[in-house]
Amino acid sequence: MTQHAIRIPLRLTALAVAAFLLAVAPAGVAATTNAPIAATGGMTATLPLLGTPLTVAITLNAGGTISGVALNPSTALSKTKSGDDFVKFTNTDGSVKVTVKAKGGQLAIKAKAKHVADLLGNGSWSSDVFATGTKSTAMYTVGKDSSGNPTVAIGTVTTPTGVVWTPAPAPVHLLKPGTSKSADKSKGSHATASGKFTWQGFTKTLTISVNVAKDGTAGLSITLSGRDAQKLNGSLASLVAGRARTWSANSCAGTPVTVKYHVATDGTVVYDGATGGTATEKKFANGFLAWFDKGRTGVFVNLIAQKDGTSTLYVLGRAGDCSGKGHGPILGQGWSHWQWGPPNKTHSKPKH
């Protein structure tokens, strides 16, 4: 699935953008995920492993760090290593390995086995994708085609009221050693199925992929990904209605922070203040930037008038970027542009 970018011109001083994007994170950071992933509270998936289903349930705390991973059956694998953003498990002979990760805009479960046959079968997945109080669920199947290459398909998906599931065309990506380019042959074969969840202008992507390496080892990856990005389109009056709006996240210290704003009748977005810490605010034509943590946590809000007479409200947050490595300019773009779109991870292969 290809995500297209909408670039929104910003007329900001280099100083303001640098403050939001390039500063170094403070010491003692805790947050590892962005707000939308943290808000899910985790996810649960049942994996077909060696003919016996293994259920992996991940729990995230409010800051997005992993607070627990429960396996069923609990004796199937043993934990070998863990941190705030990952936990690794393996069986007695090392033939099966499972890793869970929660970092940035992704929450993932990855399994590795000696052969693709060890991963064949039906599985399930569930998560409160948009923190509505009701979980979305999906069924999936891992198989093989007539040539022995892996296949994966997402079956029945259920969502709470207001949440829409849109499957991507299948197959999204399938490499076959006999027909792929020489650069791909050494990577074996790969199959992916994915789709988007949308709700109130937010988007998250569920991706399930299977990879078979040249040596025959196979990996299964289940990933929920999404940025803190909201896009609402409608009449100016509909966006003004209700007036008070709030963006919330956790600072790098783990403190809840909020930025309050509203859409005004003159077609601008007005900053109304912040809670949880001292925020720096920079206004521009129809919107503003507001940030905490020297730019590690913050939000960009803008309102764009469309040619058809409607208006589009863009709310783009930044949180969980607390490793100290930084991103440079916004999502790799220059200071004069903002790139819109959830992470394009559809074609990524499981890495173990």
N, C-alpha and C positions, 0 to 999 in steps of 0.2 A: 504494500500500500504506500503510495507516494503522498507526502504532505507538501502542499504548496505554501510559500511564504508570502505574507502581506507585509510590506515594509511601510512603516509609518514615519514620515519625516518629523524630526524633533528639532526645534531651534533652541538648543540649550547651550550654555557655556561649557567649555571643556572642563572647567573646574567642577561644576555640578555633576557632570557625568562621571568624571574621575572619582569623585567622592563616593558615588553609588557603586561603581564597578571595580575599581582597582585597589582599594585599600586592603591591608592585611588583616586577617581575622585575629581577634583577641585570643590570648592563651586560655587553656582549659575549656576548649569547645566541647559541646555535647551533641548538638543536632547533627543528623546525618542525612535526613530526607527533607524534601520540600513539603510544604503544608498539605497539598492534596494527598500525597502518599501517606503522611503521618495520620491524616484524618480518617483513613480507612480503618485504622486500628489493627490492621493485619489482613491475612487471607489464609484460606485452607484449600489444600488440593490433595486428591487421592491419585497416586501414581501406580501404574501397572509395573511391578518389579518382580522378575523371576516367577511370574504367575501368581503372586500374592499381592493384593493391593496394600499399599502403604499410604496412610494418611499423614500429611504434614500440616500442622496448624501453627501459623506464625502470629504472635501477638506483638503489637507495637505500642509504646507508650505515647503520651501526648507530644513529646519532642521528636518522635519518629525513630527512636532507637529500639532495637529488639529487646523486649522484656521477657519473652519466652518462646520456646519451640517445643511442641508436643508431638510425639510420634505414636502412631497406632498401627501395628502392635509396638509397644514401647521397647520390646527387647530385640527388635529387628536390626537396629543399628546402634552404634555407640558414638557419643560425641568425642571428637578428637581435638577441636580447636574452636575458639569463639572470640567475638569482640562485640562492640556496640552495634556494628552494622553487618555482621555475618556470623553464622554458626555452621560447622562442618561435621558430618557424620560418616561412618563407614561400617561395613559388616566385618565379621571376624577375619575372613581371608582377603579382604580388600577388593573384592570383585565388584562391589557396589558402593558408590559414594554419593552422598546427597549434601548439597550446600544451599543455604538460604542467605539472601542478601537484601538489605534495605538501605539504599544509598541514593542520594540525589532524587531524581524523578522516577526511580524504579524500585519495585518490590519483586523479588524473583526466587523461584525454587528451581534448582538444577540437579539432575541426577545423571550419573555416569555408570555404565555397565560394560561388560566385556563384549557383548554382542547385541545387535538391534533386536534379536529375538527375545532378549531379556526385558525389553520395554514394550512389547506388543500387548495390546488390550485396550480396555475402556478405562477412562478416568473421569474425575470431576473436579470442579473448582468453584469457590465461592468467596465473596468479599462484599463488604458494605462500601461499594465503590465511591460514592459521594457523601458518605456519612449521613444518609437519610434515615437510618434506623432500621432499614430492611436490606438484606443481602441480595445481590445478584448472583445467579448460579449458572454454570455452564457444564455441559458434558462434552467429552472429546474422545477420539479413538486414534490410536497409533497402530499403523499396519505396514504392509510391504506390498509393492506392486509386483507384476509378473517378472520383472528383472531383478527383484530383490532390493530395490531402493525403498527407503522409508517413505511413508505417507502419514499425514496427520490431518484430521478434520474436526472442526468444532461443530457439535450437534445442537441439541436443544439449549437455548439460553433463556433464562427467566430474569426479569428485572422488576423493581418496584415501580409504582405509578409515577410517571413523569420522566423516568430514565429510559432512553431509547438505545437499543443495540443495533448496530449496522455492520454486518459481516463484510470482510474484504473479499474480493473475487478470489476463488481458489482454483488451482494452487497459486499462492503468491510467489513462491520461489522454490524451484526444484532443480537440483543439479544431478545429472547422471554422468558417471565417469566416461561412458562411451560416446557421449555427444558434447560434453562440456569443453571449454577451452583448456589448453594445457595448464594454465595457471590454476584452474580449479580442480584438475584431476587429483592432485596430491591431497586435496581437502576431502575427498570422498564424496558423499551425497548428502543432500540437505532438503528438508521439507518444512514449510511453515504455514500455519493458519492463524488468522488474526481478525480483529474487528474492533469497532469503536463503541464506547459508551458515551452518551452525551446527556447533559442535564443542566438546565439554566445557564447555558453558554459555556459550560465546562466540558472538557473532553478527556477521556482516559482510554488507553489502548490495551487490550488483552492479546498477547502473542504466545502461541504454543508452537514450539519448533523441535525438530528431531534432526540430529546430525550424526552421520556415520563416518568416522575417520578412515584413512587408507588402511590402517592396521585392523579395522573391523570394530574397534571400540565405538560405542554409541552413547549419545547424550540426549536427554530430554530437558527442555527448558520451558518454564511457565512464568511469564513476566507481565505484571501490570505496571504501566508507565503513564505518566502525565505530568505536565507542568502546571504551575499555579497561574493559569491563563484563562480568563473569562472573556467571552465575546458575545455581547447582547445587541441585537438589532431591532429597531422598531421606531415608532413615531417619537418625536421629542417629548410629547406629552406623556407617553407611556413610560419613558425612562425617568422623567421628572416625578411621576407618581410614586408616592411612598417616601420620597425625598431621602431620608436617612439611609446610608449604606455603610457597611463596615468591611474592611479587609483585615484578616487576622492571621497570625503565624506565631512561631516561637523564635526568640532571639538565639544567638549562638550560646548564650548562657543558660538557655532553657526557659527563659521568662516569656510568658504570653504577652504579645504586643498587638495593638490594633491601630488602624488608621481609619478615621471617620471622614466621610465625604458625601456630597450629594450632587446630582445633576441639576443645574439651574435652568430657568426658562429662557435665558439668553443663549443657550447652546454651549455652555462651558461646564466644566466639572470643578467644584469648589471644595477645597481642603477644609475640614471642620475640626481637625485636631487629632491627637494620638494619646494612647494610654499604654502603660507598661514600661515606658522608658522615654528618654529624650529623643525626639524625632527632628531631623533636618528636612525642611520642605523647600522645594524649588518649583515655582509656578512657571508655566509657559502658556502659549496661546489659548488652548482649550482644555488644559489639564494640568497635572502636576506630578512631581516625583516626591516621595517622602521615604526616608530611610533611617535605620538604626545601625548599630554595630559598625560604624564607619563604612557603611555601604554593603555589609554582608547580609542584611535583612532589610527589605523595603519593598515598595510598590510603585509602579508607574500606572497612571490613570489618564485616559485621553478620550475625547469624544470627537468623532468624525462625521460631518454632514455628508450624506450620500446624494448622488445625482437624482435618485428617485424620490427625494424628499424625506427619506427616513434618516435616522442617525444610528451610529454604531458606537457602543461603549466598550472600550478595551481596558481590562484590568489585568496587569501582568506583575505577579509577585516574585520575590526572590527570598528564599529562606533555605536553610540547611546547607548553604555553601560556606561551611565553617572549617574546612580542612587546612586553610592557609595557602592553598595552591592557587586559588583564584581562577577566573575565566578570562580576564582581560576585558575588552569592549563587549557590549551586550551580545551574548550568544555568538561571538565571533564576528559581529558586524562592526562597522565604523561607528564613531560617536554620533553621526547624524541620522542613523537608522535603527529601527527596532525590528527584529525578525519575529514574525508570529507563526506559531505552529507547534504541536506536541512533538516530542522527540521521535525521529524516524529510526526505529530500532527493528523494523519488521524483518530485515534481512540479516540481522546479527545472528551468529551461531553460538550454541552453548560453549562456554569456556570453563575448563575445570582445572 
